[in-house]
Amino acid sequence: MKITLKDGSVKEYAQATSIIDIARDLSEGLARAACAGEVDGEVKDLRTVLDGDCSLNILTANDPAGLRVVRHTASHVMAEAVKRLFPNAKVTIGPAIDEGFYYDFDAEPFSREDLDRIEAEMKKIIKEGHELKRFTLPRAEAIKFMEEREEPYKVELIRDLPEDAEISFYDQGGFVDLCAGPHLMSTRNIKAYKLTSSSMAYWRGDSSRAQLQRIYGTAFQKKEELEAYLAHLEDIKKRDHNKLGREMQLFTTVDVIGQGLPLILPKGTKMIMKMQRWIEDLEDKEWGYVRTKTPLMAKSDLYKMSGHWDHYKDGMFVLGDEEKDKEVLALRPMTCPFQYFCYKNTQHSYRDLPIRYGETSTLFRNEDSGEMHGLTRVRQFTISEGHLIVRPDQMVQEFKDCLAHAKYCLSVLGVEEDVTYHLSRWDPNNREKYIGEPEVWEETEGHIRQMLLELGIPFTEDVGEAAFYGPKVDINAKNVYGKEDTMITIQWDALLAEQFDMYYVDQNGDKVRPYIIHRTSMGCYERTLAWLIEKYAGKFPTWLCPEQVRILPISEKYEAYAEEVRKELAKNDVDVTVDNRSEKIGFKIREARLDKLPYMLVVGQQEAEDKTVSVRSRFAGDEGVKPVQDFIDQICEEIRTKAIRKETPQE
């Protein structure tokens, strides 16, 4: 057989040969470093025997796929360590993930001390150097095997496999786990690892099923790589909006108010207000929107008409019981059906379209408790929502404009490079989730796909992620922990106008159904604030800062002049305060830096006499002495243009 290697060279073997033996034939050093083999593009265990012509790439930990094998094996070692220390724990699943691995256990919660003990036990297992041996069992024997080991979750997984599936296991010195692989040859090949955290998880992600305990970890082949990653984790912790946002007094949560119901504090409120006013001005003055204000709740009849009652009821807060109460209300999870009735209030001609409705909407969604986190996943939030009622011939251009507006907002916020674009499609194999005929879905998805290609926007296609009434473009971003959330969405709707009997009168006097675009300019303000906290580590662009300037008088003698400067700045809509505390100026400067302020103005005798200010900034340190009006002109221009100044390291 002929084996074509990565460099294009060909090795010939007279008989079937395992991947690890081929690696040894090439180089003993390569064999020692090998983690897996990529055979015709598919990652295979090193024990796999090749018996025909194929391409082969020997993977090491320097390859992402090879590193995943290291981490997968580390998750099994962790599971064995847990079983040694906590014999009553039940194992479930333990995959490798982008940043490391995790394993879920049916057990009591794990403390940091428990994780340290598990790490120490992992060290023993690795030192023991158990060979990982793969074997298979017929279905009935596999079930019996795991039943005898009292592992009910593994039994369930086996029962859910197809009847003809190959059921494989890996044995590492007596600890056996149900697994398809691939794995390293020996536990000894794990060189550097760390258990990073633990949390609660649900079995198979279903909140109605068992609560499990998840342990996260990571592994590398070099200690230096692990140390660099752990340093990265420390930076992440500093940027985590849930920690930093509280420290900066932007928001807080209170148990008696409820989970997913954050209190936005004055500083955070000011930031959201700035973003909201910016978006509303763009929509109303530049993008041709008209503004509505609609109720926070409605009768169930409205949601039944839209289809949300059938497709989204579990995610809504319902007030009342249909079996007992004459009238059942629900807090709104979206604004679209309300704005449809704004449209229906007046008969419209084809000349009236497009009509673009905008609303700063407060919405409510009944998120699972395990899903909620800080400001990124909450039960009440505010969104820059809009619905465009358009003629079919206007749909493509209006959709493109919505994409352009979203890209503009992202660029101003400085996060345009941090997002990914997704064409969220329907799943034809799950017809119960969607309304409409396949032809409509194929046509609308095709339009969006063509638009994204024409605009040169890289995107991926996600089957099953469409709204129940139409496909959409989701613009996603990852938080500091790598979890992806949708920040902005633009949806193509060719179906709901029919359900609401919406129409316009065309040039022939006929009634015609419009199309609808559901979109956000910037998405959810709370989630965007969380994103910006993590993006800038709290050092926001000047225009967004709740406190843009702090004036620091050297002593109480100059408080009157400081107040004079404050009034001039305030008259120009600059958010400014004066630090009149009886503290040394060095202390005041250090505190202003810790508060991540863009500018501080030091004033003393010379500044008061010359009507100047000594400017210190987060961006350049000491910017020198400037006339007050010059500084006002400088900062107002920075705020007006929403400039993002780059920072230089300070002493």
ABEGO torsion letter per residue (X at the ends): XBBBBAAGBBBBBABBBBAAAAAAAABAAAAAABABBBBGGBBBBAABBBABBBBBBBBBAABAAAAAAAAAAAAAAAAAAAAAABAABBBBBBBBBAAEBBBBBBBBBBBAAAAAAAAAAAAAAAAAGBBBBBBBBBAAAAAAAAAAAGBAAAAAAAAABBAABBBBBBBBGGBBBBBAOBBBABAAABABBBBABBBBBBBGGBAABBBBBBBBBBBBABAAAAAAAAAAAAAAAAABAAAAAAAAGABBBBAAAEBGBBBBBAAAAAAAAAAAAAAAAAAAAAAGBBBBBBBABBBAAAAAAAGAAAAAAAABBBBEBAAABABBBBBBABAAAAAAAAAAABBBBAAAOBBBBBBBBBBBBBBBAAABBEAABBABBBBBBBBBBBBAAAAAAAAAAAAAAAAAAAAAAGAAAABBBBBBBBBAABAAABBEBAAAAAAAAAAAAAAAAAAGBBBBBBBGABBAAEBBBBBBBBBAAGBBBBABBBBBBAAAAAAAGBBBBBAAGBBBBBBBBBBBAAEBAAAAAAAAAAAAGGBBBAAABABABBBBBABAAAAAAAAAAAAAAAAAGBBBBBBABBBBAAAAAAAAAAAGBABBBBBBAAAAAAGBBBBBBAAAEBAEBBBAAAAAAAAAAAAAAGBBBBBBBBX
